[in-house]
Amino acid sequence: MANTRKRSLWDGKIFRRAFLDAFVKLNPRTMMKNPVMFVVEIGSFITTVYVFRNFAAHHHSLRFDIQITLWLWFTVLFANFAEAMAEGRGKAQADALRRAKSDTVAVRVLPNGSTEEVSSALLRSGDVVLVVAGNMIPGDGEIIEGVASVDESAITGESAPVIREAGGDRSAVTGGTRVLSDQIKVRITSNPGETFLDRMIALVEGAERQKTPNEIALNILLAGLTIIFLLAVVTLQPIALYSSAPQSIFVLISLLVCLIPTTIGGLLSAIGIAGMDRLVQHNVLAMSGRAVEAAGDVNTLLLDKTGTITLGNRQASEFIPAPGITKEQLADAAQISSLPDETPEGRSIVVLAKEMYGLRGRELSEMQAEFVPFSAVTRMSGVNLDGRIIRKGSTDAIAAFLKENGSSLPEEVRAVVETVARSGGTPLVVAENRRALGVIHLKDIVKGGMKERFAQLRAMGIRTIMITGDNPLTAAAIAREAGVDDFLAEAKPKDKMDLIRREQAEGKLVAMTGDGTNDAPALAQADVGVAMNTGTQAAKEAGNMVDLDSNPTKLIEIVEIGKQLLMTRGALTTFSIANDVAKYFAILPAMFVATFPVLAVLNIMHLKTPESAILSAVIFNALIIVGLIPLALRGVGYKALSAESLLRRNLIIYGLGGIVAPFIGIKLIDMILTAVHLA
């Protein structure tokens, strides 16, 4: 996907495909999905018939009639072109994905342990396959045995390989990716045609795109306005006949096309498609347009602390000894207990002891030490060495360890623990035999710029809630430093669900990210659930978006893209309705000025002739669609403002601009037409 995400707006291949598709979309069955443009197409067809009739009769206004008819057809084609351009970008991405999808030979593992080679098209959910280095993974699945380096560039566009292993939240693999090293056994979780790659192709090319509730509501409004103006124009002819000012069918249809909201009618579909395309450019797949819209209306944002708000790797920053213990003693014990610990936290303890006190790492194998690995049950780790029983872990775990050995955790150490927690750090207590040696201060580093981003979200009326498994004191300190509005400490899966339901019960829309099976219920409950691509299959099935980069902070960008979609639709709707005002001043005086000279006062643009006035309005009506295609595809420039500020900004730029621009544009076209004697 990397080679398609940065395509130019006017990429030659996409442009040519869109040009041809604009004609294909003239099919009435296709046009009926867009009531506004369907009315324009019917009007174009009627004027075409009248042109042939007038041609046979050598009618004196034939040149004017032909020009009106051509520009009416251009109006329809330009609207189709806008939609085709939006779809074409998705089709280009789909083509790239299809190249990654191929029928491969899979090594299926039979129940008796033997293997057989079969086509990947014959695999079914539940089959187990063996994939060795250099081979493609034949279908979506979960690793049940082994660990391997996997090239996922065909899906994510990133060249760096990722590690996938059995168990945990990194066991899911995607069909069409390639194993680079080692071998794995994969249990297939999808049937042919139902893989993640198949779903990606269908989504990005728009095959599964359905109109969103907001889009449907706006379509109904536009259809209603079209019917009202149609009735107005139909009843205008009897009035014109009564006043001895009959109008030609070309003038009446021109009036109708210029009065109905053709601008937004022609661009509405392109705006929705482009919104989903912008997500794809950020390597996010939205399972529906509804999810994109919901992201734009989100009131509450749930974010994990680790990896989202903080860098994720806590670092040892200080050794704080207990009374009667020197810092060197504490650092020595902490380093020895951390030598076998390969976690970032463990390595940082070893490095800090070396840098501060010159303690060099020692080989535990030479020291005949017994390593005690960390356990979720004991919540501590350590070593047994020459009669020394050293443990490091959470406060409660070390307190229980000391109690078992007939001792207790000193109040001074508990006070240090509370101080570290209040500062936003994570306290690790170190004990040896029957006494506490002190506390290691692990510090979470808040990512740069997070406070400013949360301030922007707050200005938009979005409440941010940090979710963490830390104790409340640590959570409160990080929340203050990061600038979030609230936090949920010591969070369990049920706590997340309950929080989402409480927010939704108050009428709010909630967004959250997750990657594990335990996140699946909350992702399904949230209005916008963003699953990480590195996560489990359950998480990806539960969410309505998938982040292919597995970057939890992407949720903030998703909300911004959703708001940009809604802003673009609202801005262009405002512009479309506003620019009809100028057309009234162009066409209505032109229609009746000969019969009612007093109407000449409405010709404030001083258009040369009635014919040039009507033709200029029709031409502007068609060209403005072309002029707004880049804005519809790129989206209105996003700014983090409150709803009131955004409304005021849109009314000034697109409301007032929508009134002024047509006056200027129609006048310029009128001058050109009269200069070249086309009207």
KAGI-V379237 format. One record per backbone hydrogen bond with DSSP energy under -1.0 kcal/mol. NH is the residue of the N-H (numbers start at 1). CO is the residue of the C=O. E is the energy in kcal/mol with one decimal. If there is no record, write none. Layout:
nh->[NH;NH]
co->[CO;CO]
e->[E;E]
This chain:
nh->[4;5;7;11;15;16;17;18;19;20;21;22;24;25;26;27;30;31;32;33;34;38;39;40;41;42;43;44;45;46;47;48;49;50;51;52;53;54;55;56;57;59;62;65;66;67;68;69;70;71;72;73;74;75;76;77;78;79;80;81;82;83;84;85;86;87;88;89;90;91;92;93;94;95;96;97;98;99;106;108;109;110;113;116;118;120;122;123;126;127;129;130;131;134;135;137;141;142;143;144;145;148;150;151;155;156;157;162;164;165;166;173;176;177;178;179;180;181;184;185;186;187;188;189;194;199;200;201;202;203;204;205;207;208;209;216;217;218;219;220;221;222;223;224;225;226;227;228;229;230;231;232;233;234;235;239;240;241;242;243;244;245;252;253;254;255;256;257;258;259;260;262;265;266;267;268;271;272;273;274;275;276;277;278;279;280;281;283;284;285;287;293;294;295;296;299;300;301;302;303;305;309;310;311;315;317;320;322;325;330;331;332;333;334;335;336;337;341;347;348;349;350;351;352;353;354;355;356;357;358;359;367;369;370;372;379;381;382;383;384;385;388;390;391;392;393;394;398;399;400;401;402;403;404;405;406;407;414;415;416;417;418;419;420;421;422;423;424;425;426;428;429;430;431;432;433;435;437;438;439;440;441;442;443;447;450;453;454;455;456;457;458;459;460;461;462;463;465;466;467;468;475;476;477;478;479;480;481;482;483;484;486;488;490;491;496;497;498;499;500;501;502;503;504;505;507;508;511;512;514;519;520;523;524;525;526;527;528;530;531;532;533;535;536;540;541;542;543;544;545;546;547;548;550;554;555;556;558;559;560;561;562;563;564;565;566;567;568;569;570;571;572;573;574;575;576;577;578;579;581;584;585;587;588;591;592;593;596;599;600;601;602;603;604;606;613;614;615;616;617;618;619;620;621;622;623;624;627;628;629;632;633;634;635;641;646;647;648;649;650;651;652;653;654;655;656;660;661;664;665;666;667;668;669;670;671;672;673;674;675;676;678]
co->[1;1;4;8;11;12;13;14;15;16;17;18;20;21;23;24;27;27;28;30;31;34;35;36;37;38;39;40;41;42;43;44;45;46;47;48;49;50;51;52;53;54;59;61;62;63;64;65;66;67;68;69;70;71;72;73;74;75;76;77;78;79;80;81;82;83;84;85;86;87;88;89;90;91;92;93;94;95;118;116;128;114;110;108;106;104;119;120;188;124;186;107;184;179;132;177;173;187;171;185;185;164;162;178;152;152;153;150;148;170;146;141;137;174;151;135;149;149;131;145;129;142;127;140;191;195;196;197;198;199;200;201;202;202;206;212;213;214;215;216;217;218;219;220;221;222;223;224;225;226;227;228;229;230;231;235;236;237;238;239;241;240;248;249;250;251;252;253;254;255;256;260;261;262;263;264;267;268;269;270;271;272;273;274;275;276;277;280;279;546;544;289;290;291;292;509;509;463;511;465;467;305;305;445;443;441;439;437;322;326;327;328;329;330;331;332;333;338;343;344;345;346;347;348;349;350;351;352;353;354;353;363;364;384;382;375;392;372;390;370;388;385;383;431;381;429;379;394;395;396;397;398;399;400;401;403;402;410;411;412;413;414;415;416;417;418;419;421;420;442;440;393;438;391;435;389;432;430;430;320;428;318;426;315;309;447;449;450;451;452;453;454;455;456;458;457;299;301;486;303;488;471;472;473;474;475;476;477;478;479;479;464;466;470;468;492;493;494;495;496;497;498;499;500;501;504;503;300;528;530;516;517;519;520;521;522;510;510;512;545;514;547;532;515;536;537;538;539;529;529;285;531;283;547;551;552;553;554;555;556;557;558;559;560;561;562;563;564;565;566;567;568;569;570;571;572;573;574;575;578;580;581;583;584;587;588;589;592;596;597;598;599;600;602;603;609;610;611;612;613;614;615;616;617;618;619;620;623;624;626;628;629;630;631;639;642;643;644;645;646;647;648;649;650;650;651;656;657;660;661;662;663;664;665;666;667;668;669;670;671;672;673]
e->[-1.6;-1.7;-1.4;-1.5;-3.1;-2.5;-2.1;-2.8;-2.3;-1.9;-2.5;-2.0;-1.7;-2.5;-1.6;-1.5;-1.1;-2.4;-2.1;-1.4;-2.1;-2.2;-1.9;-1.6;-2.3;-2.3;-2.5;-2.5;-2.4;-2.4;-2.4;-1.9;-2.1;-2.1;-2.2;-1.9;-2.0;-3.0;-2.4;-1.9;-1.4;-2.7;-1.2;-2.4;-2.7;-2.1;-2.4;-2.4;-2.8;-2.3;-1.8;-2.2;-2.4;-1.8;-1.6;-2.8;-3.1;-1.7;-2.4;-2.7;-2.1;-1.8;-2.8;-2.6;-1.8;-2.5;-2.7;-1.5;-1.0;-2.5;-2.1;-1.5;-2.4;-2.4;-1.6;-1.9;-2.4;-1.5;-3.6;-2.7;-3.4;-3.4;-2.3;-2.0;-2.7;-2.8;-2.0;-1.1;-3.2;-2.3;-2.7;-2.8;-2.8;-3.5;-2.1;-3.4;-2.1;-2.0;-2.6;-2.5;-1.2;-2.6;-3.4;-3.5;-1.6;-2.8;-1.5;-2.5;-2.7;-1.6;-1.9;-2.6;-2.4;-1.5;-2.0;-2.5;-3.6;-1.1;-2.4;-2.5;-2.8;-2.9;-3.3;-2.5;-2.2;-2.3;-2.5;-2.4;-2.3;-2.4;-2.8;-1.6;-1.5;-1.1;-1.2;-2.8;-2.6;-2.4;-2.3;-2.2;-2.1;-2.8;-2.5;-2.3;-2.4;-2.3;-2.3;-2.2;-2.6;-2.3;-2.4;-2.1;-2.5;-2.4;-2.3;-1.1;-2.5;-2.7;-2.3;-1.8;-1.5;-3.8;-2.2;-2.3;-2.0;-2.4;-2.4;-2.8;-2.1;-1.7;-2.4;-2.7;-1.9;-2.6;-1.1;-2.0;-2.3;-1.7;-2.3;-2.7;-1.7;-1.4;-2.0;-2.3;-1.2;-1.9;-2.3;-2.2;-2.3;-2.7;-2.8;-2.3;-2.6;-1.9;-1.3;-2.3;-2.3;-3.0;-3.1;-2.6;-2.3;-1.5;-2.7;-2.5;-1.9;-3.1;-3.1;-2.6;-2.0;-2.0;-2.9;-2.5;-2.2;-2.6;-2.4;-2.4;-2.3;-1.1;-2.6;-2.0;-1.5;-1.7;-2.3;-2.4;-2.2;-1.8;-2.7;-2.6;-1.8;-1.4;-1.4;-1.2;-2.1;-2.5;-3.4;-3.3;-2.4;-2.1;-1.6;-2.4;-2.9;-2.8;-2.5;-2.7;-2.9;-1.9;-1.7;-2.5;-2.4;-2.2;-2.2;-2.7;-2.1;-2.1;-1.0;-1.6;-3.0;-1.8;-2.3;-1.7;-2.6;-2.2;-2.1;-2.7;-2.4;-2.5;-1.4;-1.5;-2.2;-3.8;-2.3;-2.6;-2.6;-3.0;-2.7;-2.8;-1.9;-2.8;-1.3;-2.9;-3.5;-2.8;-2.6;-3.1;-2.6;-1.5;-2.0;-2.6;-1.8;-1.9;-2.1;-2.3;-2.0;-1.2;-1.6;-2.7;-3.3;-3.0;-2.4;-3.1;-2.4;-2.6;-2.5;-1.9;-2.3;-2.5;-2.1;-2.2;-2.9;-1.9;-1.3;-1.5;-3.1;-2.0;-2.4;-1.8;-1.9;-2.7;-2.3;-2.5;-2.5;-2.2;-2.2;-2.5;-2.3;-2.0;-1.7;-2.2;-2.3;-1.7;-1.3;-1.0;-2.6;-2.4;-1.8;-2.3;-1.2;-2.1;-2.7;-2.8;-1.9;-2.3;-1.5;-2.4;-1.9;-2.2;-1.8;-2.1;-1.3;-1.6;-2.1;-2.8;-2.6;-1.1;-2.3;-1.4;-1.5;-2.5;-2.0;-1.8;-2.5;-2.5;-2.3;-2.2;-2.1;-1.9;-2.7;-2.6;-2.3;-2.5;-2.9;-2.4;-1.8;-2.3;-2.4;-2.4;-2.3;-2.3;-2.5;-1.5;-1.5;-1.3;-2.9;-1.4;-2.0;-1.5;-2.0;-3.6;-2.5;-2.1;-1.4;-1.9;-1.4;-2.5;-1.7;-2.2;-2.2;-2.7;-2.5;-1.9;-2.1;-2.5;-2.6;-2.2;-1.5;-2.9;-2.4;-2.5;-1.5;-1.0;-2.5;-2.4;-2.8;-2.5;-1.5;-2.6;-2.3;-2.3;-2.5;-2.7;-2.4;-1.9;-2.8;-2.3;-1.5;-2.3;-2.4;-2.7;-1.8;-3.1;-3.2;-1.6;-2.3;-2.3;-2.4;-2.1;-2.1;-2.9;-2.2;-1.8;-2.0;-2.8]
